[in-house]
Amino acid sequence: NAEYMGISNAISQLTLLQVLTIDLLENDGITNEASHRIAVAISSLKSLNQITLNFKNIDDDGVISIANGLGRLTTLNNVTFTVPENTNVSDDGCSSIPDALSSIQSLSQLNLNFFGCERVGDKTLTSISNVLWSSTSLKKLHLRLNK
């Protein structure tokens, strides 16, 4: 846990960072706590324009924390977010990512992989629709949904 705090603190100091990829593929439950720390770190990266996030062990609270961090990044052009299989994130959790991205008009590439959403419901579908309507510069789109 201290290691994740150290890494997230270091990431938050990289003020010129433009591209970030994080794959937390551990199976021991640490990654949900780490997702909150990472959310805080990424929200301070004002130069970031590309982010890829993949968490093996995440729940609704973790996804919502990440969404809150992403929503503060107005310079994002390229976003990839994966909710892996067997995580059972709810419709509320899955909808939080496109909700956060709907205010970012600079998106040119969006890749949402919601394999692990226990059910992609109306809330998530509406959120995805809203981000598509608001992202006027979108050039590449990839959606993978469980319904």
N, C-alpha and C positions, 0 to 999 in steps of 0.2 A: 504493500500500500504506500509506503514511504517513497518507493521507487517511482510510482505513478505521479505522486505529488511533485517530486523533483523534475521529472520529465515535463509535466504540464506547466510548471513554473518556468522552466527553460524555454518551452515553446512560446509562452506569452511574452517573452523578452525579444523574440525575433521579429521586430517591427517591420522589417523589409521583406519578410517571407511572402512569396507569391503562390507557391504550390505546396500542398500538404496532403500526404497520404498516411492514414493510420489504419492498421489492421490489428485488432485485438482479438486473437483467436484462442485465448485460454478458456478452459472449461471449468475453472474453479470458483466462479462467482465474483472475482475481483473486478471484472470488466464493467459491471454496472456502476460500482463506485467510481471507477476510473472515468466512465463516460461523463459524470458530472464535473470532474476535475478538468477533463479535456474541453468540455463545453465552456467553462470559465476561461480557459487558455485561448481557445480559438476566437472568442468574442472580442479579444483585444488586438487581433491581427488585421489591422485596417488596410493593409496592402494585399491581402490574400485574394487571389482571383480564381484559384482552382483547389477544390478539396474533395478527397475520396475518403469515406469512412465506412468501415466494416467491423462490426462487433459481433462476436459469436454468442456472447451471453449477455443479453440486454433485456430490460423490461420496459414497461410504459414510462416509468419515471426517468430512466436513462435516455430513452428516445426524446422525451419532452425536454429534458435538459439540453441535449444536443440541438434540438430545434431552436430553443431560446438563444443558444450561442450563434447558430447560423443566421438567425433573424437580424442580428446586429451587424452583419457583414454586407455592406451595401456595394462592395466592389466585386462580388463573386460573378464569374462568367461561367464556370464549369463546376457542377455539383454531381457527385455520385454518392448515394447513400444506400446501404444494404441492411435489411433486417433479415438475417439468415433463418433458415428453416429451424423448427423446433424451439423457437423463442416465445411464441404465443403472445406477441404484442397485440393489444386490442385496437379496435378501430380508432379510438381516441389517440392512442400513441402514434399510429401510422399517419393519421391526418395532421399531426403536429408539424411534420417535416414540410409538406407542401404549403401548409398555412404560413410557416415562417418564411418560406421562399417567395411567397406571392408579393411581397413588398420590394423584392429585388428585381428591378427592371433590366439589369445588365446581363441576365442569364442568356448564354448562347448555347449551352449544352446541359441537359438534365437527364440523369440516369437514376431512376428509382427502382430498386429491386426489393419488393415487399414480399419475399418468399415466406417469411416467418410471421406475417400478420395472420392471426387466427381466423380472421374474416375481414376482407376489404369491404367495408360497408359504405352506406350513403355518405357518411361524414368524410371518409377518405376520398371517395370519388368526387365529391363536391370540391374538396380542397385541391385536388389535382386539376380539376376543371378551372378553378380560380387562378391557379398559378399559370396555367396555359394561356388564359385570357390576358393576364397582366404582363406576361413575359414577351413583349413585342419583338425582342431581338433573338428569340430562340431559333437556333439553326439545326440542332440535333437533339432528338428525344428518344429515350428508351424507357419503357415502362414494363415491369414484370410484376403482375399482381396475382394473388390468390383470391378467388371469389367463391 
